[in-house]
Amino acid sequence: MTPLQRLLTALFVIAFAGPAFAQSADYRVRDLLEPCVEGDNDSRGGAVLEMECEQYVNGFTHLYLRSGMAKSDKVCLPEQNQADEIRWAFMRWAHENFGNRDQPAVEGLMATLKAHFACK
């Protein structure tokens, strides 16, 4: 992907995903699961969807770490390939806990981190 294509992709994501992020209280596990799964499944548009998922995960993770919640929850995040590892863990968690798909996405991500990345 060329730098111009990356920039255009990022602008596309900001333009179309922005409203979902702005109303994060209404952004549910099911809403986050869709771009995460489709990002893996769609060979043509998957990069944009994967980016939407990973940007949400990255924003949440950054806040989770900076707020000290990771330390108090005894969560140790992977040092390499963090966004992908968390995205894959979230998809597993969401499928294993399908009944929770209507809860806020941030709650699903917190449950994912606690379940899949507990410090050893």
Jmol script that loads the backbone (N, CA, C; Angstrom):
load data "model"
ATOM      1  N   MET A   1       0.848  -1.170   0.000  1.00  0.00           N
ATOM      2  CA  MET A   1       0.000   0.000   0.000  1.00  0.00           C
ATOM      3  C   MET A   1       0.896   1.236   0.000  1.00  0.00           C
ATOM      4  N   THR A   2       0.626   2.157  -0.902  1.00  0.00           N
ATOM      5  CA  THR A   2       1.440   3.364  -0.995  1.00  0.00           C
ATOM      6  C   THR A   2       1.079   4.323   0.138  1.00  0.00           C
ATOM      7  N   PRO A   3       1.955   5.297   0.434  1.00  0.00           N
ATOM      8  CA  PRO A   3       1.621   6.288   1.473  1.00  0.00           C
ATOM      9  C   PRO A   3       0.313   7.026   1.178  1.00  0.00           C
ATOM     10  N   LEU A   4       0.071   7.344  -0.085  1.00  0.00           N
ATOM     11  CA  LEU A   4      -1.168   8.032  -0.442  1.00  0.00           C
ATOM     12  C   LEU A   4      -2.376   7.140  -0.164  1.00  0.00           C
ATOM     13  N   GLN A   5      -2.263   5.862  -0.500  1.00  0.00           N
ATOM     14  CA  GLN A   5      -3.366   4.943  -0.232  1.00  0.00           C
ATOM     15  C   GLN A   5      -3.616   4.817   1.269  1.00  0.00           C
ATOM     16  N   ARG A   6      -2.553   4.780   2.064  1.00  0.00           N
ATOM     17  CA  ARG A   6      -2.709   4.714   3.524  1.00  0.00           C
ATOM     18  C   ARG A   6      -3.428   5.949   4.048  1.00  0.00           C
ATOM     19  N   LEU A   7      -3.019   7.130   3.549  1.00  0.00           N
ATOM     20  CA  LEU A   7      -3.646   8.370   3.977  1.00  0.00           C
ATOM     21  C   LEU A   7      -5.116   8.392   3.604  1.00  0.00           C
ATOM     22  N   LEU A   8      -5.433   8.018   2.377  1.00  0.00           N
ATOM     23  CA  LEU A   8      -6.825   7.992   1.946  1.00  0.00           C
ATOM     24  C   LEU A   8      -7.637   6.989   2.755  1.00  0.00           C
ATOM     25  N   THR A   9      -7.051   5.861   3.052  1.00  0.00           N
ATOM     26  CA  THR A   9      -7.732   4.861   3.878  1.00  0.00           C
ATOM     27  C   THR A   9      -8.000   5.409   5.269  1.00  0.00           C
ATOM     28  N   ALA A  10      -7.007   6.063   5.858  1.00  0.00           N
ATOM     29  CA  ALA A  10      -7.182   6.642   7.194  1.00  0.00           C
ATOM     30  C   ALA A  10      -8.270   7.708   7.189  1.00  0.00           C
ATOM     31  N   LEU A  11      -8.288   8.559   6.173  1.00  0.00           N
ATOM     32  CA  LEU A  11      -9.320   9.591   6.072  1.00  0.00           C
ATOM     33  C   LEU A  11     -10.701   8.963   5.909  1.00  0.00           C
ATOM     34  N   PHE A  12     -10.770   7.888   5.135  1.00  0.00           N
ATOM     35  CA  PHE A  12     -12.033   7.173   4.958  1.00  0.00           C
ATOM     36  C   PHE A  12     -12.536   6.638   6.298  1.00  0.00           C
ATOM     37  N   VAL A  13     -11.643   6.032   7.053  1.00  0.00           N
ATOM     38  CA  VAL A  13     -12.020   5.465   8.350  1.00  0.00           C
ATOM     39  C   VAL A  13     -12.493   6.561   9.292  1.00  0.00           C
ATOM     40  N   ILE A  14     -11.758   7.666   9.332  1.00  0.00           N
ATOM     41  CA  ILE A  14     -12.138   8.766  10.216  1.00  0.00           C
ATOM     42  C   ILE A  14     -13.509   9.313   9.826  1.00  0.00           C
ATOM     43  N   ALA A  15     -13.723   9.471   8.526  1.00  0.00           N
ATOM     44  CA  ALA A  15     -14.991  10.030   8.053  1.00  0.00           C
ATOM     45  C   ALA A  15     -16.183   9.137   8.372  1.00  0.00           C
ATOM     46  N   PHE A  16     -16.009   7.829   8.202  1.00  0.00           N
ATOM     47  CA  PHE A  16     -17.142   6.931   8.370  1.00  0.00           C
ATOM     48  C   PHE A  16     -17.226   6.276   9.742  1.00  0.00           C
ATOM     49  N   ALA A  17     -16.107   6.117  10.410  1.00  0.00           N
ATOM     50  CA  ALA A  17     -16.130   5.495  11.734  1.00  0.00           C
ATOM     51  C   ALA A  17     -16.270   6.530  12.826  1.00  0.00           C
ATOM     52  N   GLY A  18     -15.958   7.768  12.534  1.00  0.00           N
ATOM     53  CA  GLY A  18     -16.013   8.832  13.533  1.00  0.00           C
ATOM     54  C   GLY A  18     -17.312   8.883  14.313  1.00  0.00           C
ATOM     55  N   PRO A  19     -18.477   8.876  13.629  1.00  0.00           N
ATOM     56  CA  PRO A  19     -19.727   8.923  14.375  1.00  0.00           C
ATOM     57  C   PRO A  19     -19.886   7.767  15.353  1.00  0.00           C
ATOM     58  N   ALA A  20     -19.407   6.583  15.003  1.00  0.00           N
ATOM     59  CA  ALA A  20     -19.505   5.441  15.923  1.00  0.00           C
ATOM     60  C   ALA A  20     -18.661   5.678  17.163  1.00  0.00           C
ATOM     61  N   PHE A  21     -17.451   6.238  16.968  1.00  0.00           N
ATOM     62  CA  PHE A  21     -16.583   6.493  18.107  1.00  0.00           C
ATOM     63  C   PHE A  21     -17.129   7.629  18.966  1.00  0.00           C
ATOM     64  N   ALA A  22     -17.751   8.606  18.331  1.00  0.00           N
ATOM     65  CA  ALA A  22     -18.272   9.753  19.071  1.00  0.00           C
ATOM     66  C   ALA A  22     -19.380   9.321  20.011  1.00  0.00           C
ATOM     67  N   GLN A  23     -20.081   8.262  19.681  1.00  0.00           N
ATOM     68  CA  GLN A  23     -21.161   7.785  20.527  1.00  0.00           C
ATOM     69  C   GLN A  23     -20.785   6.444  21.125  1.00  0.00           C
ATOM     70  N   SER A  24     -19.651   6.420  21.803  1.00  0.00           N
ATOM     71  CA  SER A  24     -19.115   5.154  22.285  1.00  0.00           C
ATOM     72  C   SER A  24     -20.028   4.440  23.268  1.00  0.00           C
ATOM     73  N   ALA A  25     -20.891   5.171  23.979  1.00  0.00           N
ATOM     74  CA  ALA A  25     -21.817   4.509  24.898  1.00  0.00           C
ATOM     75  C   ALA A  25     -22.807   3.639  24.131  1.00  0.00           C
ATOM     76  N   ASP A  26     -23.070   4.004  22.881  1.00  0.00           N
ATOM     77  CA  ASP A  26     -23.983   3.229  22.047  1.00  0.00           C
ATOM     78  C   ASP A  26     -23.246   2.225  21.172  1.00  0.00           C
ATOM     79  N   TYR A  27     -21.937   2.232  21.218  1.00  0.00           N
ATOM     80  CA  TYR A  27     -21.122   1.332  20.402  1.00  0.00           C
ATOM     81  C   TYR A  27     -20.995   0.026  21.164  1.00  0.00           C
ATOM     82  N   ARG A  28     -21.615  -1.005  20.655  1.00  0.00           N
ATOM     83  CA  ARG A  28     -21.751  -2.284  21.352  1.00  0.00           C
ATOM     84  C   ARG A  28     -20.728  -3.303  20.877  1.00  0.00           C
ATOM     85  N   VAL A  29     -20.638  -4.406  21.609  1.00  0.00           N
ATOM     86  CA  VAL A  29     -19.755  -5.508  21.231  1.00  0.00           C
ATOM     87  C   VAL A  29     -20.050  -5.920  19.798  1.00  0.00           C
ATOM     88  N   ARG A  30     -21.321  -6.056  19.449  1.00  0.00           N
ATOM     89  CA  ARG A  30     -21.692  -6.462  18.087  1.00  0.00           C
ATOM     90  C   ARG A  30     -21.190  -5.469  17.046  1.00  0.00           C
ATOM     91  N   ASP A  31     -21.173  -4.155  17.400  1.00  0.00           N
ATOM     92  CA  ASP A  31     -20.718  -3.123  16.470  1.00  0.00           C
ATOM     93  C   ASP A  31     -19.218  -3.221  16.221  1.00  0.00           C
ATOM     94  N   LEU A  32     -18.470  -3.552  17.245  1.00  0.00           N
ATOM     95  CA  LEU A  32     -17.026  -3.703  17.106  1.00  0.00           C
ATOM     96  C   LEU A  32     -16.682  -5.051  16.473  1.00  0.00           C
ATOM     97  N   LEU A  33     -17.452  -6.057  16.788  1.00  0.00           N
ATOM     98  CA  LEU A  33     -17.179  -7.391  16.239  1.00  0.00           C
ATOM     99  C   LEU A  33     -17.289  -7.397  14.715  1.00  0.00           C
ATOM    100  N   GLU A  34     -18.231  -6.653  14.178  1.00  0.00           N
ATOM    101  CA  GLU A  34     -18.432  -6.671  12.725  1.00  0.00           C
ATOM    102  C   GLU A  34     -17.182  -6.253  11.942  1.00  0.00           C
ATOM    103  N   PRO A  35     -16.562  -5.084  12.204  1.00  0.00           N
ATOM    104  CA  PRO A  35     -15.367  -4.755  11.426  1.00  0.00           C
ATOM    105  C   PRO A  35     -14.174  -5.648  11.760  1.00  0.00           C
ATOM    106  N   CYS A  36     -14.137  -6.172  12.975  1.00  0.00           N
ATOM    107  CA  CYS A  36     -13.036  -7.072  13.333  1.00  0.00           C
ATOM    108  C   CYS A  36     -13.098  -8.357  12.518  1.00  0.00           C
ATOM    109  N   VAL A  37     -14.266  -8.944  12.429  1.00  0.00           N
ATOM    110  CA  VAL A  37     -14.441 -10.197  11.688  1.00  0.00           C
ATOM    111  C   VAL A  37     -14.339  -9.942  10.190  1.00  0.00           C
ATOM    112  N   GLU A  38     -15.035  -8.939   9.708  1.00  0.00           N
ATOM    113  CA  GLU A  38     -15.030  -8.661   8.273  1.00  0.00           C
ATOM    114  C   GLU A  38     -13.654  -8.227   7.791  1.00  0.00           C
ATOM    115  N   GLY A  39     -12.861  -7.597   8.666  1.00  0.00           N
ATOM    116  CA  GLY A  39     -11.492  -7.234   8.301  1.00  0.00           C
ATOM    117  C   GLY A  39     -10.668  -8.457   7.961  1.00  0.00           C
ATOM    118  N   ASP A  40     -10.934  -9.552   8.641  1.00  0.00           N
ATOM    119  CA  ASP A  40     -10.234 -10.807   8.347  1.00  0.00           C
ATOM    120  C   ASP A  40     -10.812 -11.514   7.125  1.00  0.00           C
ATOM    121  N   ASN A  41     -12.110 -11.373   6.906  1.00  0.00           N
ATOM    122  CA  ASN A  41     -12.784 -12.134   5.862  1.00  0.00           C
ATOM    123  C   ASN A  41     -12.754 -11.499   4.474  1.00  0.00           C
ATOM    124  N   ASP A  42     -12.661 -10.190   4.398  1.00  0.00           N
ATOM    125  CA  ASP A  42     -12.786  -9.495   3.114  1.00  0.00           C
ATOM    126  C   ASP A  42     -11.417  -9.171   2.540  1.00  0.00           C
ATOM    127  N   SER A  43     -11.068  -9.822   1.464  1.00  0.00           N
ATOM    128  CA  SER A  43      -9.732  -9.630   0.892  1.00  0.00           C
ATOM    129  C   SER A  43      -9.580  -8.281   0.201  1.00  0.00           C
ATOM    130  N   ARG A  44     -10.680  -7.648  -0.211  1.00  0.00           N
ATOM    131  CA  ARG A  44     -10.570  -6.357  -0.901  1.00  0.00           C
ATOM    132  C   ARG A  44     -10.719  -5.192   0.059  1.00  0.00           C
ATOM    133  N   GLY A  45     -11.796  -5.111   0.797  1.00  0.00           N
ATOM    134  CA  GLY A  45     -12.039  -3.987   1.698  1.00  0.00           C
ATOM    135  C   GLY A  45     -11.633  -4.279   3.123  1.00  0.00           C
ATOM    136  N   GLY A  46     -11.042  -5.421   3.333  1.00  0.00           N
ATOM    137  CA  GLY A  46     -10.719  -5.840   4.686  1.00  0.00           C
ATOM    138  C   GLY A  46      -9.750  -4.940   5.418  1.00  0.00           C
ATOM    139  N   ALA A  47      -8.840  -4.317   4.707  1.00  0.00           N
ATOM    140  CA  ALA A  47      -7.847  -3.455   5.353  1.00  0.00           C
ATOM    141  C   ALA A  47      -8.514  -2.288   6.054  1.00  0.00           C
ATOM    142  N   VAL A  48      -9.537  -1.711   5.446  1.00  0.00           N
ATOM    143  CA  VAL A  48     -10.235  -0.581   6.048  1.00  0.00           C
ATOM    144  C   VAL A  48     -10.996  -1.031   7.288  1.00  0.00           C
ATOM    145  N   LEU A  49     -11.683  -2.150   7.186  1.00  0.00           N
ATOM    146  CA  LEU A  49     -12.440  -2.659   8.326  1.00  0.00           C
ATOM    147  C   LEU A  49     -11.509  -3.068   9.455  1.00  0.00           C
ATOM    148  N   GLU A  50     -10.416  -3.725   9.110  1.00  0.00           N
ATOM    149  CA  GLU A  50      -9.445  -4.117  10.124  1.00  0.00           C
ATOM    150  C   GLU A  50      -8.887  -2.881  10.819  1.00  0.00           C
ATOM    151  N   MET A  51      -8.656  -1.822  10.051  1.00  0.00           N
ATOM    152  CA  MET A  51      -8.135  -0.589  10.629  1.00  0.00           C
ATOM    153  C   MET A  51      -9.153   0.034  11.586  1.00  0.00           C
ATOM    154  N   GLU A  52     -10.435  -0.011  11.226  1.00  0.00           N
ATOM    155  CA  GLU A  52     -11.470   0.514  12.114  1.00  0.00           C
ATOM    156  C   GLU A  52     -11.447  -0.223  13.447  1.00  0.00           C
ATOM    157  N   CYS A  53     -11.389  -1.547  13.364  1.00  0.00           N
ATOM    158  CA  CYS A  53     -11.359  -2.373  14.567  1.00  0.00           C
ATOM    159  C   CYS A  53     -10.113  -2.078  15.402  1.00  0.00           C
ATOM    160  N   GLU A  54      -8.960  -2.098  14.746  1.00  0.00           N
ATOM    161  CA  GLU A  54      -7.707  -1.913  15.481  1.00  0.00           C
ATOM    162  C   GLU A  54      -7.567  -0.512  16.050  1.00  0.00           C
ATOM    163  N   GLN A  55      -8.100   0.499  15.383  1.00  0.00           N
ATOM    164  CA  GLN A  55      -8.014   1.856  15.926  1.00  0.00           C
ATOM    165  C   GLN A  55      -8.869   1.980  17.181  1.00  0.00           C
ATOM    166  N   TYR A  56     -10.023   1.356  17.189  1.00  0.00           N
ATOM    167  CA  TYR A  56     -10.853   1.360  18.393  1.00  0.00           C
ATOM    168  C   TYR A  56     -10.130   0.629  19.524  1.00  0.00           C
ATOM    169  N   VAL A  57      -9.591  -0.538  19.197  1.00  0.00           N
ATOM    170  CA  VAL A  57      -8.860  -1.329  20.192  1.00  0.00           C
ATOM    171  C   VAL A  57      -7.645  -0.554  20.699  1.00  0.00           C
ATOM    172  N   ASN A  58      -6.900   0.084  19.799  1.00  0.00           N
ATOM    173  CA  ASN A  58      -5.717   0.844  20.207  1.00  0.00           C
ATOM    174  C   ASN A  58      -6.083   2.013  21.110  1.00  0.00           C
ATOM    175  N   GLY A  59      -7.140   2.736  20.765  1.00  0.00           N
ATOM    176  CA  GLY A  59      -7.579   3.851  21.599  1.00  0.00           C
ATOM    177  C   GLY A  59      -7.992   3.385  22.982  1.00  0.00           C
ATOM    178  N   PHE A  60      -8.771   2.322  23.016  1.00  0.00           N
ATOM    179  CA  PHE A  60      -9.191   1.763  24.301  1.00  0.00           C
ATOM    180  C   PHE A  60      -7.983   1.290  25.114  1.00  0.00           C
ATOM    181  N   THR A  61      -7.089   0.562  24.469  1.00  0.00           N
ATOM    182  CA  THR A  61      -5.925   0.003  25.161  1.00  0.00           C
ATOM    183  C   THR A  61      -5.041   1.110  25.727  1.00  0.00           C
ATOM    184  N   HIS A  62      -4.827   2.154  24.944  1.00  0.00           N
ATOM    185  CA  HIS A  62      -4.013   3.277  25.417  1.00  0.00           C
ATOM    186  C   HIS A  62      -4.631   3.884  26.677  1.00  0.00           C
ATOM    187  N   LEU A  63      -5.919   4.135  26.652  1.00  0.00           N
ATOM    188  CA  LEU A  63      -6.606   4.687  27.823  1.00  0.00           C
ATOM    189  C   LEU A  63      -6.557   3.720  28.999  1.00  0.00           C
ATOM    190  N   TYR A  64      -6.747   2.450  28.733  1.00  0.00           N
ATOM    191  CA  TYR A  64      -6.728   1.418  29.773  1.00  0.00           C
ATOM    192  C   TYR A  64      -5.370   1.380  30.476  1.00  0.00           C
ATOM    193  N   LEU A  65      -4.304   1.491  29.688  1.00  0.00           N
ATOM    194  CA  LEU A  65      -2.959   1.500  30.270  1.00  0.00           C
ATOM    195  C   LEU A  65      -2.679   2.796  31.015  1.00  0.00           C
ATOM    196  N   ARG A  66      -2.990   3.942  30.389  1.00  0.00           N
ATOM    197  CA  ARG A  66      -2.687   5.249  30.979  1.00  0.00           C
ATOM    198  C   ARG A  66      -3.479   5.514  32.249  1.00  0.00           C
ATOM    199  N   SER A  67      -4.669   4.951  32.348  1.00  0.00           N
ATOM    200  CA  SER A  67      -5.497   5.167  33.530  1.00  0.00           C
ATOM    201  C   SER A  67      -5.048   4.319  34.713  1.00  0.00           C
ATOM    202  N   GLY A  68      -4.179   3.345  34.476  1.00  0.00           N
ATOM    203  CA  GLY A  68      -3.731   2.445  35.532  1.00  0.00           C
ATOM    204  C   GLY A  68      -4.630   1.247  35.740  1.00  0.00           C
ATOM    205  N   MET A  69      -5.672   1.135  34.941  1.00  0.00           N
ATOM    206  CA  MET A  69      -6.603   0.016  35.108  1.00  0.00           C
ATOM    207  C   MET A  69      -5.946  -1.321  34.806  1.00  0.00           C
ATOM    208  N   ALA A  70      -5.040  -1.343  33.838  1.00  0.00           N
ATOM    209  CA  ALA A  70      -4.372  -2.603  33.497  1.00  0.00           C
ATOM    210  C   ALA A  70      -3.599  -3.124  34.696  1.00  0.00           C
ATOM    211  N   LYS A  71      -2.931  -2.232  35.376  1.00  0.00           N
ATOM    212  CA  LYS A  71      -2.147  -2.629  36.556  1.00  0.00           C
ATOM    213  C   LYS A  71      -3.061  -3.110  37.679  1.00  0.00           C
ATOM    214  N   SER A  72      -4.135  -2.370  37.942  1.00  0.00           N
ATOM    215  CA  SER A  72      -5.034  -2.780  39.024  1.00  0.00           C
ATOM    216  C   SER A  72      -5.806  -4.053  38.677  1.00  0.00           C
ATOM    217  N   ASP A  73      -6.073  -4.270  37.391  1.00  0.00           N
ATOM    218  CA  ASP A  73      -6.763  -5.495  36.959  1.00  0.00           C
ATOM    219  C   ASP A  73      -5.801  -6.665  36.752  1.00  0.00           C
ATOM    220  N   LYS A  74      -4.503  -6.400  36.933  1.00  0.00           N
ATOM    221  CA  LYS A  74      -3.461  -7.414  36.739  1.00  0.00           C
ATOM    222  C   LYS A  74      -3.500  -7.982  35.319  1.00  0.00           C
ATOM    223  N   VAL A  75      -3.541  -7.057  34.355  1.00  0.00           N
ATOM    224  CA  VAL A  75      -3.542  -7.415  32.948  1.00  0.00           C
ATOM    225  C   VAL A  75      -2.171  -7.072  32.368  1.00  0.00           C
ATOM    226  N   CYS A  76      -1.570  -8.030  31.683  1.00  0.00           N
ATOM    227  CA  CYS A  76      -0.274  -7.844  31.023  1.00  0.00           C
ATOM    228  C   CYS A  76      -0.476  -8.037  29.523  1.00  0.00           C
ATOM    229  N   LEU A  77      -0.386  -6.952  28.804  1.00  0.00           N
ATOM    230  CA  LEU A  77      -0.624  -7.006  27.366  1.00  0.00           C
ATOM    231  C   LEU A  77       0.606  -7.503  26.627  1.00  0.00           C
ATOM    232  N   PRO A  78       0.399  -8.131  25.484  1.00  0.00           N
ATOM    233  CA  PRO A  78       1.543  -8.614  24.711  1.00  0.00           C
ATOM    234  C   PRO A  78       2.389  -7.438  24.228  1.00  0.00           C
ATOM    235  N   GLU A  79       3.692  -7.647  24.169  1.00  0.00           N
ATOM    236  CA  GLU A  79       4.583  -6.578  23.739  1.00  0.00           C
ATOM    237  C   GLU A  79       4.662  -6.482  22.227  1.00  0.00           C
ATOM    238  N   GLN A  80       4.461  -7.571  21.522  1.00  0.00           N
ATOM    239  CA  GLN A  80       4.538  -7.558  20.065  1.00  0.00           C
ATOM    240  C   GLN A  80       3.173  -7.847  19.461  1.00  0.00           C
ATOM    241  N   ASN A  81       2.920  -7.200  18.315  1.00  0.00           N
ATOM    242  CA  ASN A  81       1.696  -7.435  17.561  1.00  0.00           C
ATOM    243  C   ASN A  81       0.454  -7.239  18.435  1.00  0.00           C
ATOM    244  N   GLN A  82       0.521  -6.239  19.314  1.00  0.00           N
ATOM    245  CA  GLN A  82      -0.511  -6.039  20.324  1.00  0.00           C
ATOM    246  C   GLN A  82      -1.912  -5.845  19.748  1.00  0.00           C
ATOM    247  N   ALA A  83      -2.041  -4.985  18.750  1.00  0.00           N
ATOM    248  CA  ALA A  83      -3.380  -4.715  18.204  1.00  0.00           C
ATOM    249  C   ALA A  83      -4.004  -5.987  17.623  1.00  0.00           C
ATOM    250  N   ASP A  84      -3.227  -6.765  16.881  1.00  0.00           N
ATOM    251  CA  ASP A  84      -3.757  -8.010  16.319  1.00  0.00           C
ATOM    252  C   ASP A  84      -4.093  -9.019  17.410  1.00  0.00           C
ATOM    253  N   GLU A  85      -3.203  -9.168  18.375  1.00  0.00           N
ATOM    254  CA  GLU A  85      -3.445 -10.129  19.463  1.00  0.00           C
ATOM    255  C   GLU A  85      -4.724  -9.790  20.221  1.00  0.00           C
ATOM    256  N   ILE A  86      -4.920  -8.509  20.513  1.00  0.00           N
ATOM    257  CA  ILE A  86      -6.120  -8.107  21.245  1.00  0.00           C
ATOM    258  C   ILE A  86      -7.355  -8.268  20.364  1.00  0.00           C
ATOM    259  N   ARG A  87      -7.234  -7.920  19.087  1.00  0.00           N
ATOM    260  CA  ARG A  87      -8.353  -8.074  18.158  1.00  0.00           C
ATOM    261  C   ARG A  87      -8.778  -9.537  18.071  1.00  0.00           C
ATOM    262  N   TRP A  88      -7.809 -10.432  17.908  1.00  0.00           N
ATOM    263  CA  TRP A  88      -8.137 -11.862  17.828  1.00  0.00           C
ATOM    264  C   TRP A  88      -8.741 -12.362  19.136  1.00  0.00           C
ATOM    265  N   ALA A  89      -8.187 -11.913  20.263  1.00  0.00           N
ATOM    266  CA  ALA A  89      -8.731 -12.316  21.566  1.00  0.00           C
ATOM    267  C   ALA A  89     -10.161 -11.805  21.726  1.00  0.00           C
ATOM    268  N   PHE A  90     -10.397 -10.565  21.293  1.00  0.00           N
ATOM    269  CA  PHE A  90     -11.754 -10.004  21.382  1.00  0.00           C
ATOM    270  C   PHE A  90     -12.734 -10.820  20.553  1.00  0.00           C
ATOM    271  N   MET A  91     -12.342 -11.199  19.339  1.00  0.00           N
ATOM    272  CA  MET A  91     -13.238 -11.989  18.496  1.00  0.00           C
ATOM    273  C   MET A  91     -13.546 -13.334  19.149  1.00  0.00           C
ATOM    274  N   ARG A  92     -12.527 -13.974  19.742  1.00  0.00           N
ATOM    275  CA  ARG A  92     -12.764 -15.252  20.444  1.00  0.00           C
ATOM    276  C   ARG A  92     -13.713 -15.026  21.618  1.00  0.00           C
ATOM    277  N   TRP A  93     -13.418 -13.997  22.428  1.00  0.00           N
ATOM    278  CA  TRP A  93     -14.253 -13.711  23.598  1.00  0.00           C
ATOM    279  C   TRP A  93     -15.700 -13.449  23.164  1.00  0.00           C
ATOM    280  N   ALA A  94     -15.884 -12.626  22.118  1.00  0.00           N
ATOM    281  CA  ALA A  94     -17.226 -12.260  21.670  1.00  0.00           C
ATOM    282  C   ALA A  94     -18.007 -13.484  21.183  1.00  0.00           C
ATOM    283  N   HIS A  95     -17.326 -14.409  20.526  1.00  0.00           N
ATOM    284  CA  HIS A  95     -18.024 -15.616  20.069  1.00  0.00           C
ATOM    285  C   HIS A  95     -18.315 -16.563  21.235  1.00  0.00           C
ATOM    286  N   GLU A  96     -17.408 -16.636  22.198  1.00  0.00           N
ATOM    287  CA  GLU A  96     -17.627 -17.485  23.375  1.00  0.00           C
ATOM    288  C   GLU A  96     -18.702 -16.914  24.292  1.00  0.00           C
ATOM    289  N   ASN A  97     -18.893 -15.598  24.248  1.00  0.00           N
ATOM    290  CA  ASN A  97     -19.857 -14.903  25.109  1.00  0.00           C
ATOM    291  C   ASN A  97     -20.894 -14.184  24.242  1.00  0.00           C
ATOM    292  N   PHE A  98     -21.443 -14.895  23.296  1.00  0.00           N
ATOM    293  CA  PHE A  98     -22.317 -14.301  22.293  1.00  0.00           C
ATOM    294  C   PHE A  98     -23.517 -13.592  22.917  1.00  0.00           C
ATOM    295  N   GLY A  99     -23.951 -14.037  24.055  1.00  0.00           N
ATOM    296  CA  GLY A  99     -25.075 -13.402  24.746  1.00  0.00           C
ATOM    297  C   GLY A  99     -24.760 -12.006  25.245  1.00  0.00           C
ATOM    298  N   ASN A 100     -23.483 -11.642  25.268  1.00  0.00           N
ATOM    299  CA  ASN A 100     -23.074 -10.315  25.738  1.00  0.00           C
ATOM    300  C   ASN A 100     -22.869  -9.328  24.597  1.00  0.00           C
ATOM    301  N   ARG A 101     -23.308  -9.642  23.413  1.00  0.00           N
ATOM    302  CA  ARG A 101     -23.032  -8.786  22.251  1.00  0.00           C
ATOM    303  C   ARG A 101     -23.739  -7.432  22.323  1.00  0.00           C
ATOM    304  N   ASP A 102     -24.712  -7.278  23.220  1.00  0.00           N
ATOM    305  CA  ASP A 102     -25.407  -5.997  23.351  1.00  0.00           C
ATOM    306  C   ASP A 102     -24.808  -5.101  24.430  1.00  0.00           C
ATOM    307  N   GLN A 103     -23.791  -5.579  25.114  1.00  0.00           N
ATOM    308  CA  GLN A 103     -23.157  -4.727  26.121  1.00  0.00           C
ATOM    309  C   GLN A 103     -22.209  -3.747  25.437  1.00  0.00           C
ATOM    310  N   PRO A 104     -21.866  -2.641  26.101  1.00  0.00           N
ATOM    311  CA  PRO A 104     -20.938  -1.680  25.487  1.00  0.00           C
ATOM    312  C   PRO A 104     -19.624  -2.351  25.082  1.00  0.00           C
ATOM    313  N   ALA A 105     -19.081  -1.904  23.958  1.00  0.00           N
ATOM    314  CA  ALA A 105     -17.833  -2.475  23.437  1.00  0.00           C
ATOM    315  C   ALA A 105     -16.700  -2.357  24.444  1.00  0.00           C
ATOM    316  N   VAL A 106     -16.645  -1.266  25.193  1.00  0.00           N
ATOM    317  CA  VAL A 106     -15.549  -1.111  26.159  1.00  0.00           C
ATOM    318  C   VAL A 106     -15.629  -2.176  27.245  1.00  0.00           C
ATOM    319  N   GLU A 107     -16.834  -2.548  27.646  1.00  0.00           N
ATOM    320  CA  GLU A 107     -16.981  -3.603  28.650  1.00  0.00           C
ATOM    321  C   GLU A 107     -16.525  -4.946  28.074  1.00  0.00           C
ATOM    322  N   GLY A 108     -16.849  -5.191  26.817  1.00  0.00           N
ATOM    323  CA  GLY A 108     -16.395  -6.415  26.167  1.00  0.00           C
ATOM    324  C   GLY A 108     -14.879  -6.464  26.056  1.00  0.00           C
ATOM    325  N   LEU A 109     -14.271  -5.325  25.737  1.00  0.00           N
ATOM    326  CA  LEU A 109     -12.807  -5.286  25.655  1.00  0.00           C
ATOM    327  C   LEU A 109     -12.174  -5.483  27.025  1.00  0.00           C
ATOM    328  N   MET A 110     -12.743  -4.882  28.073  1.00  0.00           N
ATOM    329  CA  MET A 110     -12.191  -5.095  29.423  1.00  0.00           C
ATOM    330  C   MET A 110     -12.294  -6.565  29.811  1.00  0.00           C
ATOM    331  N   ALA A 111     -13.433  -7.182  29.530  1.00  0.00           N
ATOM    332  CA  ALA A 111     -13.597  -8.606  29.838  1.00  0.00           C
ATOM    333  C   ALA A 111     -12.612  -9.448  29.042  1.00  0.00           C
ATOM    334  N   THR A 112     -12.379  -9.072  27.782  1.00  0.00           N
ATOM    335  CA  THR A 112     -11.416  -9.774  26.930  1.00  0.00           C
ATOM    336  C   THR A 112     -10.020  -9.708  27.531  1.00  0.00           C
ATOM    337  N   LEU A 113      -9.600  -8.513  27.906  1.00  0.00           N
ATOM    338  CA  LEU A 113      -8.247  -8.351  28.448  1.00  0.00           C
ATOM    339  C   LEU A 113      -8.069  -9.134  29.739  1.00  0.00           C
ATOM    340  N   LYS A 114      -9.065  -9.104  30.590  1.00  0.00           N
ATOM    341  CA  LYS A 114      -8.979  -9.839  31.855  1.00  0.00           C
ATOM    342  C   LYS A 114      -8.946 -11.352  31.620  1.00  0.00           C
ATOM    343  N   ALA A 115      -9.718 -11.811  30.637  1.00  0.00           N
ATOM    344  CA  ALA A 115      -9.793 -13.248  30.364  1.00  0.00           C
ATOM    345  C   ALA A 115      -8.588 -13.782  29.622  1.00  0.00           C
ATOM    346  N   HIS A 116      -8.037 -13.005  28.697  1.00  0.00           N
ATOM    347  CA  HIS A 116      -6.992 -13.522  27.818  1.00  0.00           C
ATOM    348  C   HIS A 116      -5.580 -13.019  28.137  1.00  0.00           C
ATOM    349  N   PHE A 117      -5.474 -11.967  28.941  1.00  0.00           N
ATOM    350  CA  PHE A 117      -4.153 -11.385  29.178  1.00  0.00           C
ATOM    351  C   PHE A 117      -3.866 -11.166  30.661  1.00  0.00           C
ATOM    352  N   ALA A 118      -4.380 -12.033  31.495  1.00  0.00           N
ATOM    353  CA  ALA A 118      -4.093 -11.942  32.928  1.00  0.00           C
ATOM    354  C   ALA A 118      -2.593 -12.195  33.142  1.00  0.00           C
ATOM    355  N   CYS A 119      -2.002 -11.379  34.011  1.00  0.00           N
ATOM    356  CA  CYS A 119      -0.567 -11.538  34.309  1.00  0.00           C
ATOM    357  C   CYS A 119      -0.339 -12.886  34.963  1.00  0.00           C
ATOM    358  N   LYS A 120       0.803 -13.479  34.638  1.00  0.00           N
ATOM    359  CA  LYS A 120       1.131 -14.789  35.208  1.00  0.00           C
ATOM    360  C   LYS A 120       2.239 -14.644  36.219  1.00  0.00           C
TER     361      LYS A 120
END
end "model"
wireframe off; spacefill off
backbone 0.3
color backbone group
